[in-house]
Amino acid sequence: MSLFITFEGGEGSGKSLQTRELYRRLNRLAIPAVLIHEPGSTALGEKLTRLLKWARSTNISPMTELMLFNASRAQLLDEVVRPALTTGKIVICDRYTDSTIAYQGYGRRIDIETIKNVNQMATGALKPDLTVLLDISPEEGFARKTGQEPDRFEKEDKAFHRRVRKGYLKLAAEEPRRWLVIDAALPKEKIKQMIWQKVSSLIEK
């Protein structure tokens, strides 16, 4: 069977940790799975990641961000996601199209319909079977990231990150059957079990 599972959340939400936990659990059960992240997970994607997240002397406009994220995404789908799904694997992706709507749409204030159209062109309208949102306030999220060098997005002000969070919650409310919203302030083990309960039910189906 194949499943496409994406994880979303603001800075410091713990989603990358939970993607790894889910991947390890599937491996222990001998369920074929692939763990990837956006932007990245391909040679082209990693180059674009360095530009999008760490460029210091390059002024990247919001529309350019949108196009670069989707260029990385299109490559990732062609190179990794579709082949894995075709062979019956579970694909776990740390960020996907909803990140672009939240960050470039609600955060950067690009027209949402424009973003959806560009996302659709890049993905061929491939949607996740499940999207896990680890919801956290910007204040609490950034309190977890002490001692780390901030990237371009982490350097944005709290108002930007509040808009991103609001965007995520609005997206989840619009498609409640696809989204699993979890309070990221809960203990990590509790979050892990909540995610597994949902994923295992999809596997059983």
ABEGO torsion letter per residue (X at the ends): XBBBBBBBEBBGAGAAAAAAAAAAAAAAAGBBBBBBBOBEGBAAAAAAAAAAAABAABBBBAAAAAAAAAAAAAAAAAAAAAAAAAAGBBBBBBEBAAAAAAAAAAAAGBBAAAAAAAAAAAAGGBBBABBBBBBBBAAAAAAAABGBBBBAAAABBAAAAAAAAAAAAAAAAABAAABBBBBAABBAAAAAAAAAAAAAAAAAX
